[in-house]
């Protein structure tokens, strides 16, 4: 059992963060305590630069690294297209 318990409803989303470098590769990215979840909302960084939040499906407690990369590139392109200022450390 998870220390915080199981999700209370089927639409609950696992929340966490990862660096874009963590998403390199093709093997699934394991998420601690995500076995009972169907989706994950991740804050993606590139080093110390925040890229934004992405939502990806969870399968057997893991997310697809390529899906995280695709979603993070999409967020970065959207920010650039809209002229959003990048956060500086």
C-alpha positions in Angstrom: 0.0 0.0 0.0 1.2 3.5 -0.8 2.0 5.7 2.3 -0.7 8.2 1.1 -3.2 5.5 0.0 -4.7 4.5 -3.3 -6.3 7.1 -5.6 -9.8 8.0 -4.4 -11.3 8.2 -7.8 -10.6 6.7 -11.3 -9.7 10.1 -12.8 -6.9 10.9 -10.2 -3.6 12.0 -11.8 -0.1 11.1 -10.5 1.8 14.4 -10.0 5.6 14.6 -10.3 8.6 16.1 -12.1 11.4 15.1 -14.4 14.3 16.5 -16.3 14.1 16.3 -20.0 17.4 14.3 -19.9 15.5 11.6 -17.8 13.3 11.0 -20.7 16.1 10.0 -23.1 15.8 6.3 -24.1 13.1 4.0 -25.0 12.6 1.9 -21.9 9.6 3.0 -19.7 10.2 5.7 -17.0 9.1 4.2 -13.7 7.1 6.5 -11.4 7.1 5.7 -7.7 3.7 4.9 -6.4 1.9 5.3 -9.8 0.7 1.7 -10.2 -3.0 2.6 -9.6 -3.0 5.7 -11.8 -3.9 6.1 -15.5 -2.3 9.5 -16.2 0.6 11.5 -14.9 1.1 15.3 -14.9 4.8 16.0 -14.9 6.6 19.3 -14.5 9.4 19.0 -17.1 12.7 20.9 -16.7 15.7 21.2 -19.0 18.4 21.5 -16.4 17.4 24.5 -14.3 15.0 25.9 -17.0 11.3 25.1 -16.4 9.6 23.9 -19.6 6.1 23.4 -18.3 3.6 20.7 -17.4 2.8 17.7 -19.6 0.2 15.0 -19.2 1.0 11.5 -20.3 -0.6 8.0 -19.9 0.6 5.7 -17.1 0.9 2.0 -17.9 1.9 -0.4 -15.1 3.3 2.4 -13.0 5.5 3.8 -15.8 5.3 6.4 -18.6 6.7 6.2 -22.1 10.0 8.2 -22.3 9.3 9.1 -26.0 5.8 10.4 -25.0 7.3 12.6 -22.3 9.9 14.0 -24.8 7.3 14.6 -27.5 5.0 16.4 -25.0 7.9 18.5 -23.6 9.0 19.6 -27.1 5.4 20.6 -27.8 5.3 22.7 -24.6 8.6 24.4 -25.5 7.4 25.2 -29.0 4.1 26.6 -27.7 6.0 28.9 -25.3 8.2 30.2 -28.1 5.3 30.6 -30.5 3.4 32.7 -27.9 6.5 34.8 -27.1 6.6 33.7 -23.5 9.7 34.7 -21.6 11.8 31.9 -20.5 12.5 31.7 -16.8 16.1 32.3 -15.9 17.9 30.9 -12.9 
